[in-house]
Amino acid sequence: MTTQQKPALRYLPGDGTEVMVEVAFLSDYPRGTNGRCAFCNGDPCAETSLAGTLIHDFYERNPKAETCPMCDGKPS
């Protein structure tokens, strides 16, 4: 049995960090298998995101941010 690795994209969110984001396809920004932004998962302001998610951790490191740095708050 082989394990299939999900495709990932190296992303620099602009706060001095680097993350690998799992993506299913690219459109105007990378999207996950659910069709939502691969970085914020449709929660660009981290209003309901749990600790440990990419977008929550981004706001922890960059509290002055206004929206997701990948999708710029576009609907997903």
PEHUZI-V653372 format. One record per residue. N is the residue number from 1. RES is the residue in one small letter. SS is DSSP state (2 for helix, 1 for strand, 0 for the rest). PSI is psi in degrees with one decimal (* if undefined). Layout:
# PEHUZI-V653372
n=N res=RES ss=SS psi=PSI
n=N res=RES ss=SS psi=PSI
This chain:
# PEHUZI-V653372
n=1 res=m ss=0 psi=130.8
n=2 res=t ss=0 psi=149.5
n=3 res=t ss=0 psi=125.7
n=4 res=q ss=0 psi=125.5
n=5 res=q ss=0 psi=135.4
n=6 res=k ss=0 psi=143.9
n=7 res=p ss=0 psi=143.2
n=8 res=a ss=1 psi=154.1
n=9 res=l ss=1 psi=128.8
n=10 res=r ss=1 psi=128.3
n=11 res=y ss=1 psi=135.3
n=12 res=l ss=0 psi=102.3
n=13 res=p ss=0 psi=-3.5
n=14 res=g ss=0 psi=5.6
n=15 res=d ss=0 psi=19.9
n=16 res=g ss=0 psi=1.9
n=17 res=t ss=0 psi=169.5
n=18 res=e ss=0 psi=134.5
n=19 res=v ss=1 psi=154.4
n=20 res=m ss=1 psi=123.5
n=21 res=v ss=1 psi=124.8
n=22 res=e ss=1 psi=129.4
n=23 res=v ss=0 psi=151.2
n=24 res=a ss=0 psi=-37.6
n=25 res=f ss=1 psi=161.4
n=26 res=l ss=1 psi=137.0
n=27 res=s ss=0 psi=-123.3
n=28 res=d ss=0 psi=-15.5
n=29 res=y ss=0 psi=158.0
n=30 res=p ss=1 psi=137.8
n=31 res=r ss=1 psi=149.7
n=32 res=g ss=0 psi=-174.4
n=33 res=t ss=0 psi=-20.4
n=34 res=n ss=0 psi=2.3
n=35 res=g ss=0 psi=-2.1
n=36 res=r ss=0 psi=167.0
n=37 res=c ss=1 psi=131.5
n=38 res=a ss=0 psi=-19.8
n=39 res=f ss=0 psi=-48.3
n=40 res=c ss=0 psi=-9.6
n=41 res=n ss=0 psi=38.6
n=42 res=g ss=0 psi=8.6
n=43 res=d ss=0 psi=71.2
n=44 res=p ss=0 psi=-16.9
n=45 res=c ss=0 psi=7.4
n=46 res=a ss=0 psi=39.7
n=47 res=e ss=0 psi=-31.6
n=48 res=t ss=0 psi=4.0
n=49 res=s ss=0 psi=140.5
n=50 res=l ss=0 psi=157.5
n=51 res=a ss=0 psi=141.4
n=52 res=g ss=0 psi=-12.3
n=53 res=t ss=0 psi=158.4
n=54 res=l ss=2 psi=-45.9
n=55 res=i ss=2 psi=-38.2
n=56 res=h ss=2 psi=-48.0
n=57 res=d ss=2 psi=-34.8
n=58 res=f ss=2 psi=-46.6
n=59 res=y ss=2 psi=-30.3
n=60 res=e ss=2 psi=-40.2
n=61 res=r ss=2 psi=-22.1
n=62 res=n ss=0 psi=70.6
n=63 res=p ss=0 psi=-16.3
n=64 res=k ss=0 psi=-1.1
n=65 res=a ss=0 psi=148.0
n=66 res=e ss=0 psi=-25.5
n=67 res=t ss=0 psi=176.2
n=68 res=c ss=0 psi=131.8
n=69 res=p ss=0 psi=-13.3
n=70 res=m ss=0 psi=-50.3
n=71 res=c ss=0 psi=-8.3
n=72 res=d ss=0 psi=31.5
n=73 res=g ss=0 psi=9.5
n=74 res=k ss=0 psi=145.8
n=75 res=p ss=0 psi=141.9
n=76 res=s ss=0 psi=*
